[in-house]
Amino acid sequence: MTGFTDMRRRGVVQRLLALGAAGWALGGRHQSVAAPGPSANAAVRWGVDYGAATDPVLARGCALLVLEPHHARPIAPLRGPGSTLLGYVSFGEVERNRPYFAALDKAGALKAANPNWPDARLADLRHPAWRAAVLDRLVPAILALGYDGIFIDTMDNAEAMEQQDPVANKGMVAAGVSLIAAVRARFPKIRIMLNRGYALLPDVAPKIDYLLGEAMASRWNFTAKHYELLSDSDWEWQAGRLRTAKARNPALSLMTLDYWDPADTKQVAALYARERAAGFSPYVATLALDRLMPEPAG
């Protein structure tokens, strides 16, 4: 269950983004006001939308919303009463079209291309230039746009890199742990959500507010080109890691993300029901993650 993953499915979504450097030439420190957090034991209605035209009605119905911060738009119209908005940031790799890619490449902070997404290079989590970029530029820029915190993606890369080359990538998982701890120390009041990153969880679970299990019960099969249900053993593997993390941090909110065709409302409803019955806060979306998908009524 480890590997070079990316929740945005770059080939489907991110090529559509026209990213610029505006708003990303920020340095120094930024401190966000603490966002109100939901009870860790209550189901949270939440969603993810990396598109540029987020439906404000659906957005305001989410207690927690993850967005792509590079879109040049105000986010206030997307904020519901007491809601928490998180900006996406990849800690484990950098796309070539990001405005900070060239400087990091020159500094030697980037390693090989992600084999699944060749337009991105794996980040060396141990490199001072990468750590400085995250702490002094990437996270402050998201907070300056009005987000309450960050959604951290691609941290599974640390484990995959260390497994594939234990010598050249020695200490990558530990560096990932250290980086998340440094973000929490620098920005103690922000909300932090982590996608998977299970090798880091024994140490970082107390440092985060939300943990996401992506593709818990269903996923897109890239070979067969269709959505499919995962086995019970796959679901249990991930559910066990979510619950172990919550044992380490009882305040942690456990979220799930499943992928399915929204036209199949019966199966979508069944996915929501399964995750809620297990005590998780679910969201079911299309692979593209480029629009909010309402939960089927009833």
C-alpha positions, -999 to +999 in steps of 0.1 A: +000+000+000+030+023-004+042+040-035+045+073-054+009+086-051-008+119-056-044+126-047-048+152-075-042+126-103-020+151-122-026+138-156-063+144-153-065+177-134-033+196-130-025+201-167-057+222-167-043+246-142-027+278-154-003+284-125+016+316-119+040+330-094+016+357-082+012+354-045+040+329-041+070+352-038+065+353-001+091+349+026+093+352+063+067+339+088+030+340+089+008+331+118-028+321+111-056+326+136-067+293+150-096+278+130-125+262+150-122+225+148-150+199+149-152+172+175-129+144+166-157+119+175-183+135+152-188+129+115-176+159+094-192+168+061-162+176+040-150+178+004-121+182-020-121+204-051-090+213-071-110+230-099-111+267-105-149+270-104-159+256-070-197+256-065-202+281-036-235+265-025-219+231-021-187+246-007-206+264+021-222+231+031-189+216+040-175+219+075-141+211+061-130+219+025-097+212+007-089+235-022-061+241-047-047+275-035-031+285-068-063+295-084-066+333-085-099+337-067-113+349-034-121+320-010-145+339+013-175+330-008-167+294-003-166+295+034-196+283+054-204+292+090-176+279+112-160+260+084-123+252+079-106+257+046-073+240+038-049+247+009-033+218-009+005+215-007+027+186-019+055+179+005+069+149-013+074+162-048+073+193-070+057+197-104+077+214-131+052+241-136+054+253-100+071+287-098+097+275-073+107+244-093+138+259-110+154+273-079+149+240-060+163+220-089+194+243-091+199+239-053+199+201-057+168+196-036+150+175-062+156+139-071+143+116-099+110+120-116+080+104-101+076+072-122+038+075-121+038+113-129+068+122-150+060+160-148+070+159-111+103+154-094+106+138-060+116+161-032+146+154-010+130+159+023+164+161+040+176+190+019+178+224+036+166+242+005+134+221+004+128+225+041+133+263+038+109+265+009+082+247+028+086+267+060+094+301+046+075+302+013+049+274+005+030+273+038+031+311+045+018+318+010-012+295+015-020+311+049-017+346+035-045+338+011-069+333+040-067+295+045-070+281+080-043+255+073-028+230+049-036+196+034-003+177+030+000+153+001+026+128-013+042+119+020+040+082+011+069+091-012+093+092+018+087+055+026+087+044-011+120+062-017+137+047+013+125+012+004+137+015-032+172+028-023+179+024+014+214+038+010+209+069-012+176+077+005+185+068+041+166+090+066+139+101+043+110+090+065+127+106+096+132+138+075+095+138+067+086+135+104+110+163+112+095+186+085+059+182+097+070+188+133+088+219+121+056+232+104+036+225+135+062+244+157+063+273+133+025+276+129+011+261+161-025+273+155-031+262+120-051+231+110-031+203+094-045+174+074-023+146+062-030+122+033-019+087+043+019+089+051+015+059+073+052+053+079+054+087+096+023+084+118+038+069+150+056+103+153+034+128+135-001+117+146+001+141+176+011+170+153-019+169+129-056+175+132-070+153+104-058+121+088-071+110+054-074+074+041-075+078+003-091+051-018-104+032+013-131+011-002-130+020-039-106+033-065-100+040-102-084+011-121-060+028-145-054-004-165-091-014-169-103+022-170-131+018-145-139+023-109-136-008-087-143-019-051-113-029-030-110-061-010-120-062+026-084-069+035-073-037+017-099-018+036-089-033+069-052-026+063-059+011+059-086+013+086-062-003+111-036+024+105-062+052+108-073+038+141-038+033+154-031+069+147-062+080+166-050+059+195-019+080+195-039+112+192-075+109+204-083+144+191-075+133+155-104+134+130-103+104+106-114+111+070-119+088+040-119+095+003-134+070-022-137+073-060-169+063-079-192+072-107-217+098-093-244+084-117-243+052-096-260+068-067-268+034-050-231+025-048-220+060-038-245+059-009-232+025+001-197+038+003-208+067+025-227+043+047-197+018+051-172+045+061-196+062+085-205+029+101-167+024+108-166+058+125-149+077+096-159+110+079-164+101+043-163+119+009-169+102-024-157+119-056-147+114-092-111+106-100-106+142-114-114+159-081-122+190-101-157+197-087-176+190-055-199+160-056-230+161-034-239+131-014-269+113-028-301+123-010-317+098+013 
